[in-house]
Amino acid sequence: QVQLLESGGGLVQPGGSLRLSCEASGVIVRMRAMGWYRRAPGQQIELVATITNTGATNYAASVQGRFTISRDIGKKTIYLQMNNLSPGDTATYYCNLEQSPPVPAEYWGQGLQVTVSS
């Protein structure tokens, strides 16, 4: 069983920065990608950024140029550096891990609250 431990959320003023971390533990058979998703109040969950097992990254248009996803393979950890935050980034952020066949699976973290407010 894979578990995802998230950290780094909180309250920040507009224009500020936060760094989220997500450490995976357990037996990962074949990871395809890890990433961050978010759900704002009253909204559907949306992709923020992903990074594949080859290091390829993908970003939502709304965060492109402000957010950077990175990873530390040895620590089985991904990071999300969020800069120039705005109130529109307020949401619960979830870490996600996708596993490829022969044991396809998807895992989610508990979620981190990020609030951008003055």
DOKEDO-5305 format. One line per field, with one value per residue (C-alpha): z, x, y; residue in three letters. Coordinates in Angstrom, 3 decimals, always signed. Example, Ala and Ser with C-alpha at 12.3 -4.5 7.8 and 13.67 -1.06 7.14 Angstrom:
BEGIN
Z = [+7.800	+7.140]
X = [+12.300	+13.670]
Y = [-4.500	-1.060]
res = [ALA	SER]
//
This chain:
BEGIN
Z = [+0.000	-0.991	+1.303	+0.447	+3.181	+2.294	+4.033	+3.520	+3.242	+5.098	+4.889	+2.692	+1.471	-2.211	-4.061	-1.555	-1.982	-0.538	-1.114	-0.867	-0.365	-0.873	+0.238	-0.974	+1.202	+0.717	-2.219	-5.551	-8.298	-11.328	-10.925	-14.012	-12.594	-9.475	-9.273	-7.531	-7.929	-6.162	-5.297	-4.591	-2.547	-4.668	-7.599	-9.156	-8.597	-11.195	-12.261	-11.085	-12.183	-12.845	-13.306	-14.970	-14.229	-17.029	-15.552	-18.041	-16.488	-17.252	-15.808	-15.772	-17.809	-14.732	-12.886	-15.779	-15.051	-11.355	-10.078	-10.468	-9.817	-9.028	-7.504	-5.422	-6.673	-3.767	-1.222	-3.294	-2.827	-5.101	-4.474	-5.709	-5.506	-5.748	-6.383	-6.901	-5.278	-5.702	-3.935	-6.891	-5.806	-2.540	-2.447	-0.908	-2.661	-3.110	-3.967	-6.467	-7.581	-10.617	-10.927	-14.262	-15.075	-14.078	-10.939	-12.119	-9.233	-8.155	-4.730	-3.097	-0.136	+2.586	+1.209	+2.285	+2.728	+0.957	+1.655	-0.092	+1.652	+2.947]
X = [+0.000	+1.332	+0.856	+1.392	+2.415	+1.888	+3.272	+3.746	+0.275	-0.904	-1.946	-0.045	-0.619	-1.223	+2.071	+3.661	+5.133	+4.653	+6.347	+4.378	+6.008	+4.676	+6.607	+5.565	+6.052	+5.361	+5.981	+5.690	+5.753	+6.017	+5.305	+3.985	+3.598	+3.110	+1.411	-0.685	-4.372	-6.564	-10.173	-11.425	-14.618	-17.611	-15.436	-14.374	-10.933	-8.437	-4.921	-2.236	+0.999	+2.373	+5.798	+6.292	+8.802	+10.958	+10.860	+8.425	+6.257	+2.798	+1.080	-2.381	-2.472	-3.511	-0.276	+2.189	+5.139	+4.259	+4.389	+7.221	+6.981	+10.154	+11.184	+13.813	+13.842	+15.895	+13.485	+10.411	+9.264	+7.812	+7.617	+5.435	+7.012	+4.214	+5.152	+3.135	+0.114	-3.292	-6.631	-7.672	-5.114	-6.960	-7.895	-7.222	-4.204	-3.909	-0.866	-1.452	+0.561	-0.280	+1.112	+1.452	+0.705	+1.247	-0.338	-2.219	-3.366	-3.909	-3.225	-4.177	-2.903	-5.130	-5.019	-3.430	-5.213	-3.646	-5.268	-4.178	-5.585	-4.562]
Y = [+0.000	+3.398	+6.383	+10.035	+12.455	+16.104	+19.163	+22.882	+24.368	+27.427	+31.052	+33.480	+37.007	+37.751	+37.826	+35.481	+32.030	+28.567	+25.249	+22.027	+18.637	+15.125	+12.066	+8.625	+5.579	+1.907	-0.364	+1.439	-1.167	+1.100	+4.789	+6.534	+10.029	+12.110	+15.410	+18.012	+18.676	+21.197	+21.763	+25.254	+25.718	+24.777	+23.734	+20.461	+19.078	+20.258	+19.402	+21.799	+20.123	+16.651	+15.102	+11.732	+9.013	+10.449	+13.943	+15.440	+18.128	+19.451	+22.510	+23.998	+27.186	+29.145	+28.327	+28.201	+30.472	+30.812	+27.220	+24.725	+21.013	+19.086	+15.787	+14.053	+10.467	+9.147	+10.593	+9.596	+13.167	+15.794	+19.502	+22.311	+25.736	+28.288	+31.908	+35.069	+33.504	+35.070	+34.554	+32.415	+29.837	+29.269	+25.597	+22.241	+20.767	+17.012	+14.941	+12.137	+9.118	+7.002	+3.514	+1.712	-1.928	-4.675	-3.184	-0.089	+2.056	+5.627	+7.079	+10.369	+12.310	+13.704	+17.231	+20.502	+23.785	+26.743	+30.097	+33.268	+36.301	+39.687]
res = [GLN	VAL	GLN	LEU	LEU	GLU	SER	GLY	GLY	GLY	LEU	VAL	GLN	PRO	GLY	GLY	SER	LEU	ARG	LEU	SER	CYS	GLU	ALA	SER	GLY	VAL	ILE	VAL	ARG	MET	ARG	ALA	MET	GLY	TRP	TYR	ARG	ARG	ALA	PRO	GLY	GLN	GLN	ILE	GLU	LEU	VAL	ALA	THR	ILE	THR	ASN	THR	GLY	ALA	THR	ASN	TYR	ALA	ALA	SER	VAL	GLN	GLY	ARG	PHE	THR	ILE	SER	ARG	ASP	ILE	GLY	LYS	LYS	THR	ILE	TYR	LEU	GLN	MET	ASN	ASN	LEU	SER	PRO	GLY	ASP	THR	ALA	THR	TYR	TYR	CYS	ASN	LEU	GLU	GLN	SER	PRO	PRO	VAL	PRO	ALA	GLU	TYR	TRP	GLY	GLN	GLY	LEU	GLN	VAL	THR	VAL	SER	SER]
//
